[in-house]
């Protein structure tokens, strides 16, 4: 212990001073002496006794001066007191340092004592163990122990180091208010397990004990542990593999890898290190660019102890080949065979071995068969490391017939240029002379011809020989069908649960008329059936099971060309009139009031939505840099602003409807329903949050080999017929690459929409800096199939053109710019580093001695839900007009055609799919399988649009059957 208690000290000091004062009392005239505690005393007691001695005649009082302030006055002395005496002040002190002295007054004068210091410290020391860590093993008889001991007082503290609860060593920590570490060495340790801790005492006798740790002493040298492992036993060509080696320091190691095959083989030694000091370490596996099986042998040596370990791994061929060929090859007609390969390492080279005995070193060949029959053609693909893969295709050459289609105007007899002709899902555009041609086998083939401002042509061609078909298209009428409701009359009353809805439609073409009814007056109509209308006579539609309530109904008619007309909305009441005083007009007034109140509620709702989305916008504006960058690139912030404008416009337009006296009430209600539907659609589909899951950034450029291949591909896709000096052209393009700097950022992001749905996507953001860019230059993005299979899987906020579906896409280049495109799935960002960006130029833009050609343009519209593009939903309540995206004229016509003519077949397959689900639910798997075969047959005969419409249901049923 550092100090004795104050009581013990005070007793000894008091006794000594008493003897001293008695011996000297006759020699001292007048004085005040402090007895206890001593000056600079430390204590952990808050209650303190301060002892003093007074030698002063006629003392009237004594005062304790604490921390320079008069604190306590002792008036116990009488006026005639003349003898010396001992006195005590007892008080409670706060923690900290204090000064004290005594001043005594007599009748004639006053005397003061010296001043002393006392420190009250009630805080125990703080102890932090630094090393060794818990459960440490040492191979020596001594160990360094490091700790930190800290105390609030500035004095020294004493610390005892305990091993297995016995004090092994004591150390003094000086100036304990400074946080510094203390290291001391413990020696003479024998093998065994030790528990150790540290106890420290400060000057005020406060103590603390640290945590307990354990270390083990083992002075016997352990056997060395050697290990070599690889991440997996199978790799594909071009994939990086790592070996991880662990061993004691100073181990020598030699690793040899050899092909696992008989006879002489050439091996590699990727590791040969003597006394290597940095274990563990990693090294790349050799041979990962070469297909085959390999044996790895590792030779370890440590202080004469040797060990050999062996591993095996295989590099598999990942070259994948697809071959495109004409669907209907015909004898004596040139046929193009094109191979597309992926995988391997480096550049892929193609060699065709043809059935006619010739060899062609190209990825595509043009071959003509003089006779019908089956022909097998083989392509061999070799990469830069001589890995090869081959694939064969059998061509069934038959007597296909040459069919020429000539499309003309039925009124002027003039050929129609640019008409879309579709036979067997193969679409072609008519040339200046209105012509297209096909090679078709014998049989009946469906043909669809579309041209804006012309009627849709749909028929079947009977193919039996070479033939020319002249087909006339009728110009479209600019008038729309006129639909008139007849019975029951508006605001009339009927009595029975069964009734006829009677209307007529006036038009000069065949119409399909759909009937809609509303029974809850909530603005939303239910489709109850349709009628095919051929003339303007009265049309009757029976409705049954009508309840006693108010109904509204209307009719929507559409012709083959997409021209539509909609009737007024009429109302009728079912049931006897309960009171002669209750009229439909009164009911209508009540409904009008209800509608007005609802509109007020709607306005409140939209104002609340505006505030909600403004808060979301503020949150997105203050996102971290990575998320904010992604939100801007993907147009999320702009979309939210657009959505807010939709809500503001809805409030404005609903208010405007209240003052429009030019519209009947039914039309007002229909207009209101449109506004509400659009606002609700915007509310649900707007993105409200973005989370960046992963990101990457890099700068990379296309090399000469890749640029050469891209040039060849571009010229082939463009079908350039003019003779070119490709060497000059390639040099021109190489110089063109120097005119830009491309910085790339890639991001995986998760988008959350207001309706709670989430989607994950991967974005590519190219920031392009230009330097004196050549006029007419543009950007080509070459995207490997390991990223996406076709250009249809690429979405962008920016306009781009599809050069090839494999895919290659084009962006315009105008000074410094940023281009963004993305994929609707979470991709490995490492794959995106394989996308190649090149500056290119259209052949027609350069002198004829360099290149020539042209570019066909195709634009893609983004599909990402709610981003950039809030779909415009046009709903004639329950009607047939659905505008999910902005179709161009031909696409709209094709869609309407599908809705009119494809409905029957689509209904058929939906009935079959419902039967399959019912059978699966009841456990009748056999019947479900039989129905599924029928569904596959029906599905194969559907048009492309119909297939797309029902694809998800077919896939869902197939998964259910597989799981059974």
Phi, psi and omega in degrees: 000147182279316186239153166271168180289156181297326182297315180297315180298315184298321182297314182294313182296319182298315180298318181296317183290326178299313180297317181297315182292327178293319181292331186249007187298327181286340184269341184262135184273298182210128180197159172233119184243138175274133184261301185207153358281169180296164175294144179062040177275142173250135178215153175253016178260136179275332178270121188236137172254123180253112184260139179213163182236135182243126173237087188202128181286148175052049179291131177262321178195159175233140183238134174276124177257107184250121180055045176069014179236142177293123191247301184227135177249129179259115181249025184282355181276141175269160185294334182263015181286124183234349182272159175289150181208155175258140183220161184221133166257127176245129183205166176261131179249149172282158177298140180131184181266140182224152170247149179213150176204168182237137173236125181246142180246139174242184180293326187261328183202189178221152179227147178238148178274180170292171176250132179241166181240137176226138181243124177261117183233112180249007183262127181280158180296160174252132183235128177235121176280133182256302181209155004283158176296164179296146178063033176281143173246133178239154182248031183222164180272359176227160185210142174271130177247127181240133179211167176240125175240124186230136177223151183288335177281158183273357184280180178280154172234151182254132184235133177254131176263120183252127171250121182051046176068015176241133180294120179263327185200147175239142179225152177257127176260113183273151178048063190292350178280353174267129182278094178228153181273153179237132179239131177224152185254131175257126184242172175070032181275138174259167181298139178152184183257132183235132167261134182223150179205173182226132175243131183236147179235136177261182184295336179268010178070020169284142182227156177211150179236136182285179170296167177255129177240169182231138167224158183238135177256123177221100183272001177276127184296126179282160174291136179294145178250123179247144177202139171225131179218161177236158188296323180202172184258354179230131177231168173247160182306132177087355181274136178284139174231146181237141169256140179245127186241128175234140181191165175295151176304150181076012176280137172268141182216144175224125180247129178235133179238128183229146172299138181272082180206154183289163178082189181287131177229154178263120184259168175235149178242090183286339181225127175211090189235130176260129178052045181294135189254348190251067175266149353283163176212165182237153178215149180289143174286139174279170173069009183287356173264004184233130178295140176150177176254146187222149177247130179248126177239129180244128181250115180256145173213122181223110178052043178087352178266121185243150178205146178240131176237146184231138176229159176232144172211163183228138174253115185264151180284120180250016177289125180240134186238131169244142180238126174260135179217161177300140181291326184232074180295140183232144179295144179068012176243128180302139180236135178258127173249126182233128178257140176230119185239153175222169181090198182069190181229128180082206183281138177263132178245141185247140173223121177267130172250105190267158182293342178274005177093353182271162179234134182232123178267081180196163179277351176221153180223156175243117185229146179238129178259129183274340181229157176286161180140184179260132180232134179254123180242140185234135174244137178247127180249130180232136178265188185291348181246022177066018169285136184232154173211141179234157178213142181243153176225137178261124182260121178266098182271120181228181181278078172283155184252146178277116182244123177251130178249127175243121183255129182227160174284127184291341182267312185264348183065012180278145176295147181253116178273144174081013175286143179269118179249126182235121174229125180054045178065009176259116184258138176222157178252135179291147180274193183302330182266011179073021188250146164220161176223154179224156166252113186233145175279169183296142178137177180270127184237129176289139178231135175236131178236128182233139173206133180303141179071014175231157177293156177282134177254127179221126181198183175237133178263135177265106186267116179229344182197175171300132187202154174245128178249127174257122185238131182257134175255139180269131175300144183284145172282143181273354180278160178246155177300143176253120184246127183235130175276140183245305183215147354292149184295156182300135178063025178268172181237135175238163188251333190261164177284351179241140182203159174260132170262117187245133178210172172221150181234124183255118181191163184260004179235167176297136181238152168246115186250127181252140183252136182231144181224149178235126184245356182243001182054038180257008177091350183248130185258152180250132176286125182242359177152176180218160180226139173274122185248123182252343180214185185264020179284170179295138179244134184243138178227119183278134172238141183232170177057041176281132178271168179283089179199181180268135180237153170235147180212158178202170184227137179236125182241145180218142179261183184296339185260006177090002175286131185227155174218147182232143183279176167292169173256122179251159177235152173212159182245135177259130177119157178292149177287113183291340182209137179293340181275347182264117184242164177297328179296319178297317177301319182295321178298319178297318180295323179297318179296317178299319180296318181298316179297321181295321178297324177295319177296321179299317180299318177299318181299314183291324175297321177295320178297320180300314179297319181299315183284333173294322176294318177298318179298316179299320178297316181292326179295338182251023177293158171303160188306316184297312180292320180297319179298317179292320180297319177294315184297323183268003174074019183294316182297318178296321180298318180295319177298319178297321180296319177300320178296324177299316180295317180297317179294326179296315178301314180298313185290324176296321178293322180296323181300327182296335185253009180268102179274354181278353183250136171297161183299324181295320180290325175300315181297319179296318179295320178298318181298322178298314181297315181296317181299316180296318180294316180295322177298316178297319181299314186285326190261003181280134176289140183238352180201152176224137179233120178277117182275328181198153179211158180209155176215145181195166173235123184212151182226154180288137180268176187297319181298315180294322179295322177298313180296320179295320178299314179300316181296317181297316181294324180289317180296322180281353178055047182290122182262340183288139180293134186238151169265088187294332180295314178296319181298318180296319178297321178299316180292324178299318177294326181297328181296335183283354184273357180223156168239126183245120173251131187243136171235135177237145184217138164264128183225152174244123181259132175248132181257166184296329180282005176093348180287155180231152174216148178248142181215166178234126185247145173244122182242115179254119174259117190247124175253127185252153177226103178051055186295138178294135181299135179090356181287151178214173182257132171250132174251119180256112189250121181296153179291342176291344175271300174218154185280320184222166178293343178294342180271004182256131180235150183205150171282341186257149177292132177217165183240140178270115177275320179209144183287354189292332010236158167229128182233159186236136172240142176293150181237110179229097181057203179296135184206168172233133175241143181226133167217162187209168181233139184276056174195162181270107183256153172294121185295337177298326179297327184290342176291345179274353175290136182250135178248132180221145170274129183229174179213144180292136182307323182292345183274352185242157180307151184298337181282359179251292181213170173207166180147189180208170184231126175268136190256136174219129183252142175252145178253135182297144180253351187302126186299120171080351186262136179066322199226101175276115184305139178273111183261113177254111183238113167272106204321113181079004186279189186257005182264116178235116178246088180277329173222171180275095178289148168281177187303313183291320179296322178297315179299317180296322181293314179297320178301315179298318181296325183277315188260334182272356186296320185296311180295322179295321176297320180301310183290329177293324176298317180296317181296323177296320178297320180298313180299319179297316180296321179293322180295328180266003177085008181271074185292323181300314179293325178297318178297318179297318179292327180295322177299318178296320180297321179297321179295313180297318181299319182295337182267356180286158172290166180300316180298319179294320177301315179298323184292326187252001187303314184298322179292319179297315180296322180296317179295318179300320179295318179299316180297318179299319181289338178286000000 
